Amino acid sequence: MTDATCSRAGCREHAEWRVEWRNPRIHDESRRKVWLACDAHVDFLRNYLSTRDFPVEVLPFTAPTGSSV
């Protein structure tokens, strides 16, 4: 099983957060993208998206049991 890792470029830390977002200029409300984040990068990723006026929601991440991400 592979651990889920942070989506921040160059980071290999275990993901603790799920950053859900969408670009409203090209996606309707049903389309959401997901980045995973470690504790050190969750604020960076949230702020990166927020400054671009993308709707962002941060939720705890738990990998499904028995699966690899």
PDB file with SEQRES, HELIX, SHEET and CRYST1 records, atoms N, CA, C and O in Angstrom:
SEQRES   1 A   69  MET THR ASP ALA THR CYS SER ARG ALA GLY CYS ARG GLU          
SEQRES   2 A   69  HIS ALA GLU TRP ARG VAL GLU TRP ARG ASN PRO ARG ILE          
SEQRES   3 A   69  HIS ASP GLU SER ARG ARG LYS VAL TRP LEU ALA CYS ASP          
SEQRES   4 A   69  ALA HIS VAL ASP PHE LEU ARG ASN TYR LEU SER THR ARG          
SEQRES   5 A   69  ASP PHE PRO VAL GLU VAL LEU PRO PHE THR ALA PRO THR          
SEQRES   6 A   69  GLY SER SER VAL                                              
HELIX    1 AA1 VAL A   42  SER A   50  1                                   9    
SHEET    1 AA1 3 LYS A  33  ALA A  37  0                                        
SHEET    2 AA1 3 TRP A  17  TRP A  21 -1                                        
SHEET    3 AA1 3 VAL A  56  PRO A  60 -1                                        
CRYST1    1.000    1.000    1.000  90.00  90.00  90.00 P 1           1          
ATOM      1  N   MET A   1       0.839  -1.185   0.000  1.00  0.00           N  
ATOM      2  CA  MET A   1       0.000   0.000   0.000  1.00  0.00           C  
ATOM      3  C   MET A   1       0.880   1.243   0.000  1.00  0.00           C  
ATOM      4  O   MET A   1       1.845   1.316   0.761  1.00  0.00           O  
ATOM      5  N   THR A   2       0.563   2.214  -0.837  1.00  0.00           N  
ATOM      6  CA  THR A   2       1.293   3.457  -0.916  1.00  0.00           C  
ATOM      7  C   THR A   2       0.573   4.517  -0.095  1.00  0.00           C  
ATOM      8  O   THR A   2      -0.643   4.679  -0.192  1.00  0.00           O  
ATOM      9  N   ASP A   3       1.349   5.240   0.718  1.00  0.00           N  
ATOM     10  CA  ASP A   3       0.743   6.324   1.489  1.00  0.00           C  
ATOM     11  C   ASP A   3       0.383   7.483   0.578  1.00  0.00           C  
ATOM     12  O   ASP A   3       1.076   7.749  -0.404  1.00  0.00           O  
ATOM     13  N   ALA A   4      -0.690   8.166   0.900  1.00  0.00           N  
ATOM     14  CA  ALA A   4      -1.076   9.371   0.176  1.00  0.00           C  
ATOM     15  C   ALA A   4      -0.126  10.484   0.588  1.00  0.00           C  
ATOM     16  O   ALA A   4       0.119  10.684   1.778  1.00  0.00           O  
ATOM     17  N   THR A   5       0.406  11.201  -0.379  1.00  0.00           N  
ATOM     18  CA  THR A   5       1.364  12.259  -0.079  1.00  0.00           C  
ATOM     19  C   THR A   5       0.813  13.627  -0.441  1.00  0.00           C  
ATOM     20  O   THR A   5      -0.127  13.757  -1.224  1.00  0.00           O  
ATOM     21  N   CYS A   6       1.414  14.622   0.141  1.00  0.00           N  
ATOM     22  CA  CYS A   6       1.050  16.021  -0.062  1.00  0.00           C  
ATOM     23  C   CYS A   6       1.189  16.399  -1.535  1.00  0.00           C  
ATOM     24  O   CYS A   6       2.100  15.929  -2.216  1.00  0.00           O  
ATOM     25  N   SER A   7       0.288  17.247  -2.025  1.00  0.00           N  
ATOM     26  CA  SER A   7       0.304  17.689  -3.412  1.00  0.00           C  
ATOM     27  C   SER A   7       1.262  18.857  -3.671  1.00  0.00           C  
ATOM     28  O   SER A   7       1.490  19.214  -4.827  1.00  0.00           O  
ATOM     29  N   ARG A   8       1.816  19.448  -2.634  1.00  0.00           N  
ATOM     30  CA  ARG A   8       2.766  20.557  -2.802  1.00  0.00           C  
ATOM     31  C   ARG A   8       3.999  20.036  -3.533  1.00  0.00           C  
ATOM     32  O   ARG A   8       4.548  18.993  -3.177  1.00  0.00           O  
ATOM     33  N   ALA A   9       4.425  20.761  -4.546  1.00  0.00           N  
ATOM     34  CA  ALA A   9       5.571  20.351  -5.353  1.00  0.00           C  
ATOM     35  C   ALA A   9       6.776  20.046  -4.473  1.00  0.00           C  
ATOM     36  O   ALA A   9       7.178  20.863  -3.645  1.00  0.00           O  
ATOM     37  N   GLY A  10       7.348  18.861  -4.662  1.00  0.00           N  
ATOM     38  CA  GLY A  10       8.548  18.448  -3.940  1.00  0.00           C  
ATOM     39  C   GLY A  10       8.315  17.885  -2.561  1.00  0.00           C  
ATOM     40  O   GLY A  10       9.256  17.389  -1.941  1.00  0.00           O  
ATOM     41  N   CYS A  11       7.106  17.940  -2.058  1.00  0.00           N  
ATOM     42  CA  CYS A  11       6.821  17.428  -0.704  1.00  0.00           C  
ATOM     43  C   CYS A  11       6.467  15.946  -0.777  1.00  0.00           C  
ATOM     44  O   CYS A  11       5.688  15.531  -1.635  1.00  0.00           O  
ATOM     45  N   ARG A  12       7.030  15.165   0.107  1.00  0.00           N  
ATOM     46  CA  ARG A  12       6.739  13.728   0.154  1.00  0.00           C  
ATOM     47  C   ARG A  12       6.100  13.337   1.498  1.00  0.00           C  
ATOM     48  O   ARG A  12       6.032  12.155   1.836  1.00  0.00           O  
ATOM     49  N   GLU A  13       5.637  14.330   2.253  1.00  0.00           N  
ATOM     50  CA  GLU A  13       5.027  14.064   3.557  1.00  0.00           C  
ATOM     51  C   GLU A  13       3.645  13.425   3.398  1.00  0.00           C  
ATOM     52  O   GLU A  13       2.976  13.585   2.377  1.00  0.00           O  
ATOM     53  N   HIS A  14       3.248  12.710   4.424  1.00  0.00           N  
ATOM     54  CA  HIS A  14       1.943  12.057   4.466  1.00  0.00           C  
ATOM     55  C   HIS A  14       0.831  13.109   4.471  1.00  0.00           C  
ATOM     56  O   HIS A  14       0.924  14.104   5.190  1.00  0.00           O  
ATOM     57  N   ALA A  15      -0.211  12.897   3.682  1.00  0.00           N  
ATOM     58  CA  ALA A  15      -1.352  13.816   3.613  1.00  0.00           C  
ATOM     59  C   ALA A  15      -2.236  13.673   4.846  1.00  0.00           C  
ATOM     60  O   ALA A  15      -2.584  12.566   5.257  1.00  0.00           O  
ATOM     61  N   GLU A  16      -2.584  14.792   5.413  1.00  0.00           N  
ATOM     62  CA  GLU A  16      -3.501  14.857   6.554  1.00  0.00           C  
ATOM     63  C   GLU A  16      -4.782  15.609   6.197  1.00  0.00           C  
ATOM     64  O   GLU A  16      -5.780  15.518   6.912  1.00  0.00           O  
ATOM     65  N   TRP A  17      -4.750  16.351   5.089  1.00  0.00           N  
ATOM     66  CA  TRP A  17      -5.863  17.227   4.706  1.00  0.00           C  
ATOM     67  C   TRP A  17      -6.248  17.015   3.259  1.00  0.00           C  
ATOM     68  O   TRP A  17      -5.432  16.630   2.422  1.00  0.00           O  
ATOM     69  N   ARG A  18      -7.507  17.277   2.990  1.00  0.00           N  
ATOM     70  CA  ARG A  18      -8.084  17.200   1.652  1.00  0.00           C  
ATOM     71  C   ARG A  18      -8.530  18.612   1.287  1.00  0.00           C  
ATOM     72  O   ARG A  18      -9.429  19.163   1.922  1.00  0.00           O  
ATOM     73  N   VAL A  19      -7.909  19.197   0.270  1.00  0.00           N  
ATOM     74  CA  VAL A  19      -8.235  20.551  -0.163  1.00  0.00           C  
ATOM     75  C   VAL A  19      -9.091  20.424  -1.422  1.00  0.00           C  
ATOM     76  O   VAL A  19      -8.584  20.094  -2.494  1.00  0.00           O  
ATOM     77  N   GLU A  20     -10.377  20.685  -1.284  1.00  0.00           N  
ATOM     78  CA  GLU A  20     -11.317  20.571  -2.410  1.00  0.00           C  
ATOM     79  C   GLU A  20     -11.539  21.962  -2.996  1.00  0.00           C  
ATOM     80  O   GLU A  20     -11.763  22.928  -2.267  1.00  0.00           O  
ATOM     81  N   TRP A  21     -11.472  22.045  -4.314  1.00  0.00           N  
ATOM     82  CA  TRP A  21     -11.609  23.345  -4.964  1.00  0.00           C  
ATOM     83  C   TRP A  21     -12.129  23.182  -6.386  1.00  0.00           C  
ATOM     84  O   TRP A  21     -12.203  22.077  -6.923  1.00  0.00           O  
ATOM     85  N   ARG A  22     -12.488  24.323  -6.979  1.00  0.00           N  
ATOM     86  CA  ARG A  22     -12.894  24.333  -8.383  1.00  0.00           C  
ATOM     87  C   ARG A  22     -12.608  25.704  -8.969  1.00  0.00           C  
ATOM     88  O   ARG A  22     -12.548  26.706  -8.256  1.00  0.00           O  
ATOM     89  N   ASN A  23     -12.436  25.724 -10.264  1.00  0.00           N  
ATOM     90  CA  ASN A  23     -12.266  26.968 -10.997  1.00  0.00           C  
ATOM     91  C   ASN A  23     -13.638  27.323 -11.569  1.00  0.00           C  
ATOM     92  O   ASN A  23     -14.080  26.697 -12.532  1.00  0.00           O  
ATOM     93  N   PRO A  24     -14.315  28.312 -10.995  1.00  0.00           N  
ATOM     94  CA  PRO A  24     -15.685  28.617 -11.439  1.00  0.00           C  
ATOM     95  C   PRO A  24     -15.777  29.133 -12.873  1.00  0.00           C  
ATOM     96  O   PRO A  24     -16.860  29.140 -13.457  1.00  0.00           O  
ATOM     97  N   ARG A  25     -14.664  29.559 -13.440  1.00  0.00           N  
ATOM     98  CA  ARG A  25     -14.693  30.031 -14.832  1.00  0.00           C  
ATOM     99  C   ARG A  25     -14.821  28.874 -15.818  1.00  0.00           C  
ATOM    100  O   ARG A  25     -15.282  29.068 -16.943  1.00  0.00           O  
ATOM    101  N   ILE A  26     -14.415  27.666 -15.403  1.00  0.00           N  
ATOM    102  CA  ILE A  26     -14.481  26.537 -16.339  1.00  0.00           C  
ATOM    103  C   ILE A  26     -15.227  25.318 -15.808  1.00  0.00           C  
ATOM    104  O   ILE A  26     -15.514  24.396 -16.572  1.00  0.00           O  
ATOM    105  N   HIS A  27     -15.549  25.292 -14.507  1.00  0.00           N  
ATOM    106  CA  HIS A  27     -16.257  24.144 -13.930  1.00  0.00           C  
ATOM    107  C   HIS A  27     -17.546  24.582 -13.260  1.00  0.00           C  
ATOM    108  O   HIS A  27     -17.586  25.613 -12.588  1.00  0.00           O  
ATOM    109  N   ASP A  28     -18.608  23.791 -13.444  1.00  0.00           N  
ATOM    110  CA  ASP A  28     -19.843  24.094 -12.729  1.00  0.00           C  
ATOM    111  C   ASP A  28     -19.710  23.603 -11.278  1.00  0.00           C  
ATOM    112  O   ASP A  28     -18.687  23.029 -10.903  1.00  0.00           O  
ATOM    113  N   GLU A  29     -20.737  23.831 -10.482  1.00  0.00           N  
ATOM    114  CA  GLU A  29     -20.664  23.520  -9.046  1.00  0.00           C  
ATOM    115  C   GLU A  29     -20.514  22.043  -8.725  1.00  0.00           C  
ATOM    116  O   GLU A  29     -20.109  21.694  -7.616  1.00  0.00           O  
ATOM    117  N   SER A  30     -20.830  21.170  -9.670  1.00  0.00           N  
ATOM    118  CA  SER A  30     -20.729  19.733  -9.404  1.00  0.00           C  
ATOM    119  C   SER A  30     -19.295  19.214  -9.566  1.00  0.00           C  
ATOM    120  O   SER A  30     -18.977  18.120  -9.100  1.00  0.00           O  
ATOM    121  N   ARG A  31     -18.436  19.988 -10.220  1.00  0.00           N  
ATOM    122  CA  ARG A  31     -17.051  19.560 -10.468  1.00  0.00           C  
ATOM    123  C   ARG A  31     -16.133  20.115  -9.385  1.00  0.00           C  
ATOM    124  O   ARG A  31     -16.034  21.328  -9.203  1.00  0.00           O  
ATOM    125  N   ARG A  32     -15.462  19.213  -8.669  1.00  0.00           N  
ATOM    126  CA  ARG A  32     -14.517  19.631  -7.627  1.00  0.00           C  
ATOM    127  C   ARG A  32     -13.214  18.878  -7.820  1.00  0.00           C  
ATOM    128  O   ARG A  32     -13.208  17.674  -8.077  1.00  0.00           O  
ATOM    129  N   LYS A  33     -12.130  19.590  -7.693  1.00  0.00           N  
ATOM    130  CA  LYS A  33     -10.811  18.974  -7.775  1.00  0.00           C  
ATOM    131  C   LYS A  33     -10.307  18.787  -6.352  1.00  0.00           C  
ATOM    132  O   LYS A  33     -10.763  19.471  -5.436  1.00  0.00           O  
ATOM    133  N   VAL A  34      -9.373  17.868  -6.162  1.00  0.00           N  
ATOM    134  CA  VAL A  34      -8.858  17.578  -4.829  1.00  0.00           C  
ATOM    135  C   VAL A  34      -7.335  17.587  -4.848  1.00  0.00           C  
ATOM    136  O   VAL A  34      -6.704  16.929  -5.675  1.00  0.00           O  
ATOM    137  N   TRP A  35      -6.766  18.336  -3.930  1.00  0.00           N  
ATOM    138  CA  TRP A  35      -5.344  18.263  -3.630  1.00  0.00           C  
ATOM    139  C   TRP A  35      -5.226  17.733  -2.221  1.00  0.00           C  
ATOM    140  O   TRP A  35      -6.049  18.056  -1.365  1.00  0.00           O  
ATOM    141  N   LEU A  36      -4.224  16.930  -1.969  1.00  0.00           N  
ATOM    142  CA  LEU A  36      -3.953  16.453  -0.620  1.00  0.00           C  
ATOM    143  C   LEU A  36      -2.853  17.308  -0.023  1.00  0.00           C  
ATOM    144  O   LEU A  36      -1.980  17.795  -0.742  1.00  0.00           O  
ATOM    145  N   ALA A  37      -2.890  17.496   1.303  1.00  0.00           N  
ATOM    146  CA  ALA A  37      -1.915  18.370   1.951  1.00  0.00           C  
ATOM    147  C   ALA A  37      -1.450  17.807   3.279  1.00  0.00           C  
ATOM    148  O   ALA A  37      -2.217  17.182   4.012  1.00  0.00           O  
ATOM    149  N   CYS A  38      -0.176  18.039   3.576  1.00  0.00           N  
ATOM    150  CA  CYS A  38       0.358  17.722   4.898  1.00  0.00           C  
ATOM    151  C   CYS A  38       0.082  18.934   5.802  1.00  0.00           C  
ATOM    152  O   CYS A  38      -0.369  19.977   5.328  1.00  0.00           O  
ATOM    153  N   ASP A  39       0.352  18.788   7.090  1.00  0.00           N  
ATOM    154  CA  ASP A  39       0.118  19.899   8.026  1.00  0.00           C  
ATOM    155  C   ASP A  39       0.926  21.145   7.658  1.00  0.00           C  
ATOM    156  O   ASP A  39       0.452  22.267   7.836  1.00  0.00           O  
ATOM    157  N   ALA A  40       2.124  20.952   7.154  1.00  0.00           N  
ATOM    158  CA  ALA A  40       2.998  22.086   6.839  1.00  0.00           C  
ATOM    159  C   ALA A  40       2.534  22.881   5.620  1.00  0.00           C  
ATOM    160  O   ALA A  40       2.852  24.065   5.508  1.00  0.00           O  
ATOM    161  N   HIS A  41       1.793  22.259   4.705  1.00  0.00           N  
ATOM    162  CA  HIS A  41       1.429  22.922   3.452  1.00  0.00           C  
ATOM    163  C   HIS A  41      -0.062  23.196   3.265  1.00  0.00           C  
ATOM    164  O   HIS A  41      -0.443  23.775   2.248  1.00  0.00           O  
ATOM    165  N   VAL A  42      -0.899  22.809   4.187  1.00  0.00           N  
ATOM    166  CA  VAL A  42      -2.339  23.005   4.007  1.00  0.00           C  
ATOM    167  C   VAL A  42      -2.691  24.486   3.870  1.00  0.00           C  
ATOM    168  O   VAL A  42      -3.511  24.842   3.023  1.00  0.00           O  
ATOM    169  N   ASP A  43      -2.091  25.352   4.680  1.00  0.00           N  
ATOM    170  CA  ASP A  43      -2.390  26.784   4.576  1.00  0.00           C  
ATOM    171  C   ASP A  43      -1.871  27.370   3.267  1.00  0.00           C  
ATOM    172  O   ASP A  43      -2.537  28.199   2.648  1.00  0.00           O  
ATOM    173  N   PHE A  44      -0.680  26.938   2.844  1.00  0.00           N  
ATOM    174  CA  PHE A  44      -0.122  27.415   1.577  1.00  0.00           C  
ATOM    175  C   PHE A  44      -1.059  27.082   0.417  1.00  0.00           C  
ATOM    176  O   PHE A  44      -1.377  27.953  -0.393  1.00  0.00           O  
ATOM    177  N   LEU A  45      -1.504  25.824   0.336  1.00  0.00           N  
ATOM    178  CA  LEU A  45      -2.368  25.405  -0.768  1.00  0.00           C  
ATOM    179  C   LEU A  45      -3.720  26.113  -0.713  1.00  0.00           C  
ATOM    180  O   LEU A  45      -4.238  26.540  -1.744  1.00  0.00           O  
ATOM    181  N   ARG A  46      -4.290  26.240   0.478  1.00  0.00           N  
ATOM    182  CA  ARG A  46      -5.579  26.945   0.629  1.00  0.00           C  
ATOM    183  C   ARG A  46      -5.431  28.399   0.173  1.00  0.00           C  
ATOM    184  O   ARG A  46      -6.260  28.898  -0.589  1.00  0.00           O  
ATOM    185  N   ASN A  47      -4.386  29.073   0.635  1.00  0.00           N  
ATOM    186  CA  ASN A  47      -4.185  30.473   0.271  1.00  0.00           C  
ATOM    187  C   ASN A  47      -3.897  30.640  -1.218  1.00  0.00           C  
ATOM    188  O   ASN A  47      -4.367  31.596  -1.835  1.00  0.00           O  
ATOM    189  N   TYR A  48      -3.139  29.733  -1.791  1.00  0.00           N  
ATOM    190  CA  TYR A  48      -2.841  29.772  -3.223  1.00  0.00           C  
ATOM    191  C   TYR A  48      -4.138  29.788  -4.038  1.00  0.00           C  
ATOM    192  O   TYR A  48      -4.274  30.564  -4.983  1.00  0.00           O  
ATOM    193  N   LEU A  49      -5.072  28.938  -3.670  1.00  0.00           N  
ATOM    194  CA  LEU A  49      -6.348  28.849  -4.382  1.00  0.00           C  
ATOM    195  C   LEU A  49      -7.278  30.011  -4.051  1.00  0.00           C  
ATOM    196  O   LEU A  49      -7.948  30.539  -4.939  1.00  0.00           O  
ATOM    197  N   SER A  50      -7.325  30.409  -2.794  1.00  0.00           N  
ATOM    198  CA  SER A  50      -8.204  31.498  -2.360  1.00  0.00           C  
ATOM    199  C   SER A  50      -7.849  32.821  -3.018  1.00  0.00           C  
ATOM    200  O   SER A  50      -8.740  33.588  -3.381  1.00  0.00           O  
ATOM    201  N   THR A  51      -6.557  33.101  -3.178  1.00  0.00           N  
ATOM    202  CA  THR A  51      -6.158  34.366  -3.797  1.00  0.00           C  
ATOM    203  C   THR A  51      -6.571  34.436  -5.258  1.00  0.00           C  
ATOM    204  O   THR A  51      -6.597  35.522  -5.836  1.00  0.00           O  
ATOM    205  N   ARG A  52      -6.892  33.313  -5.860  1.00  0.00           N  
ATOM    206  CA  ARG A  52      -7.374  33.273  -7.237  1.00  0.00           C  
ATOM    207  C   ARG A  52      -8.901  33.249  -7.305  1.00  0.00           C  
ATOM    208  O   ARG A  52      -9.484  33.048  -8.371  1.00  0.00           O  
ATOM    209  N   ASP A  53      -9.536  33.456  -6.155  1.00  0.00           N  
ATOM    210  CA  ASP A  53     -10.997  33.473  -6.034  1.00  0.00           C  
ATOM    211  C   ASP A  53     -11.645  32.146  -6.377  1.00  0.00           C  
ATOM    212  O   ASP A  53     -12.783  32.112  -6.846  1.00  0.00           O  
ATOM    213  N   PHE A  54     -10.925  31.041  -6.146  1.00  0.00           N  
ATOM    214  CA  PHE A  54     -11.499  29.718  -6.333  1.00  0.00           C  
ATOM    215  C   PHE A  54     -12.187  29.310  -5.040  1.00  0.00           C  
ATOM    216  O   PHE A  54     -11.612  29.492  -3.967  1.00  0.00           O  
ATOM    217  N   PRO A  55     -13.395  28.764  -5.102  1.00  0.00           N  
ATOM    218  CA  PRO A  55     -14.027  28.220  -3.904  1.00  0.00           C  
ATOM    219  C   PRO A  55     -13.165  27.069  -3.359  1.00  0.00           C  
ATOM    220  O   PRO A  55     -12.781  26.167  -4.103  1.00  0.00           O  
ATOM    221  N   VAL A  56     -12.871  27.113  -2.064  1.00  0.00           N  
ATOM    222  CA  VAL A  56     -11.984  26.137  -1.429  1.00  0.00           C  
ATOM    223  C   VAL A  56     -12.618  25.643  -0.143  1.00  0.00           C  
ATOM    224  O   VAL A  56     -13.192  26.418   0.622  1.00  0.00           O  
ATOM    225  N   GLU A  57     -12.505  24.340   0.085  1.00  0.00           N  
ATOM    226  CA  GLU A  57     -12.930  23.741   1.350  1.00  0.00           C  
ATOM    227  C   GLU A  57     -11.833  22.783   1.795  1.00  0.00           C  
ATOM    228  O   GLU A  57     -11.339  21.983   1.000  1.00  0.00           O  
ATOM    229  N   VAL A  58     -11.451  22.868   3.075  1.00  0.00           N  
ATOM    230  CA  VAL A  58     -10.416  21.989   3.614  1.00  0.00           C  
ATOM    231  C   VAL A  58     -11.064  21.036   4.603  1.00  0.00           C  
ATOM    232  O   VAL A  58     -11.741  21.455   5.542  1.00  0.00           O  
ATOM    233  N   LEU A  59     -10.844  19.746   4.377  1.00  0.00           N  
ATOM    234  CA  LEU A  59     -11.421  18.692   5.208  1.00  0.00           C  
ATOM    235  C   LEU A  59     -10.322  17.736   5.647  1.00  0.00           C  
ATOM    236  O   LEU A  59      -9.304  17.614   4.965  1.00  0.00           O  
ATOM    237  N   PRO A  60     -10.508  17.060   6.771  1.00  0.00           N  
ATOM    238  CA  PRO A  60      -9.531  16.037   7.151  1.00  0.00           C  
ATOM    239  C   PRO A  60      -9.493  14.938   6.088  1.00  0.00           C  
ATOM    240  O   PRO A  60     -10.519  14.601   5.497  1.00  0.00           O  
ATOM    241  N   PHE A  61      -8.308  14.386   5.852  1.00  0.00           N  
ATOM    242  CA  PHE A  61      -8.150  13.310   4.882  1.00  0.00           C  
ATOM    243  C   PHE A  61      -7.913  12.000   5.610  1.00  0.00           C  
ATOM    244  O   PHE A  61      -7.063  11.909   6.496  1.00  0.00           O  
ATOM    245  N   THR A  62      -8.666  11.002   5.229  1.00  0.00           N  
ATOM    246  CA  THR A  62      -8.458   9.644   5.707  1.00  0.00           C  
ATOM    247  C   THR A  62      -8.466   8.735   4.497  1.00  0.00           C  
ATOM    248  O   THR A  62      -9.458   8.659   3.773  1.00  0.00           O  
ATOM    249  N   ALA A  63      -7.353   8.043   4.278  1.00  0.00           N  
ATOM    250  CA  ALA A  63      -7.283   7.119   3.150  1.00  0.00           C  
ATOM    251  C   ALA A  63      -8.236   5.966   3.376  1.00  0.00           C  
ATOM    252  O   ALA A  63      -8.329   5.462   4.495  1.00  0.00           O  
ATOM    253  N   PRO A  64      -8.944   5.534   2.350  1.00  0.00           N  
ATOM    254  CA  PRO A  64      -9.824   4.379   2.489  1.00  0.00           C  
ATOM    255  C   PRO A  64      -9.028   3.155   2.931  1.00  0.00           C  
ATOM    256  O   PRO A  64      -7.918   2.930   2.449  1.00  0.00           O  
ATOM    257  N   THR A  65      -9.582   2.376   3.830  1.00  0.00           N  
ATOM    258  CA  THR A  65      -8.932   1.170   4.322  1.00  0.00           C  
ATOM    259  C   THR A  65      -8.719   0.180   3.189  1.00  0.00           C  
ATOM    260  O   THR A  65      -9.631  -0.105   2.413  1.00  0.00           O  
ATOM    261  N   GLY A  66      -7.497  -0.341   3.107  1.00  0.00           N  
ATOM    262  CA  GLY A  66      -7.193  -1.367   2.113  1.00  0.00           C  
ATOM    263  C   GLY A  66      -6.959  -0.862   0.712  1.00  0.00           C  
ATOM    264  O   GLY A  66      -6.892  -1.654  -0.228  1.00  0.00           O  
ATOM    265  N   SER A  67      -6.831   0.458   0.549  1.00  0.00           N  
ATOM    266  CA  SER A  67      -6.586   0.973  -0.789  1.00  0.00           C  
ATOM    267  C   SER A  67      -5.289   1.752  -0.817  1.00  0.00           C  
ATOM    268  O   SER A  67      -4.788   2.187   0.220  1.00  0.00           O  
ATOM    269  N   SER A  68      -4.756   1.924  -1.998  1.00  0.00           N  
ATOM    270  CA  SER A  68      -3.580   2.787  -2.154  1.00  0.00           C  
ATOM    271  C   SER A  68      -4.006   4.016  -2.903  1.00  0.00           C  
ATOM    272  O   SER A  68      -4.858   3.956  -3.790  1.00  0.00           O  
ATOM    273  N   VAL A  69      -3.415   5.129  -2.548  1.00  0.00           N  
ATOM    274  CA  VAL A  69      -3.783   6.403  -3.169  1.00  0.00           C  
ATOM    275  C   VAL A  69      -2.602   6.916  -3.943  1.00  0.00           C  
ATOM    276  O   VAL A  69      -2.680   7.982  -4.553  1.00  0.00           O  
TER     277      VAL A  69                                                      
END                                                                             
